[in-house]
Amino acid sequence: MTEVNKQANIEHYRFHHIDTEKCKNCEDFSCEEACFRGVYKVVNKQSIPKCTVVKEREDFCIKCHICTTQCKKEAILID
């Protein structure tokens, strides 16, 4: 079992994994801004932010890892 699968606060998508606990303290929403393919959307920006994957756009991801390097909270993992 991988380290990603052991954590309960990880939301799993097809090949994206987001630690929503780390998202709660985010203030700059860099994942949403960095992804030029529109794969991420941050909901609840005014209260408790949470990064999500736009499911119909996940297949557009080319695994460039710009999102993982831009996320200051290191909340995003891609297989």
Order of alpha helices (4+ residues) and beta strands (2+ residues): alpha-beta-beta-alpha-alpha-beta-beta-alpha-beta
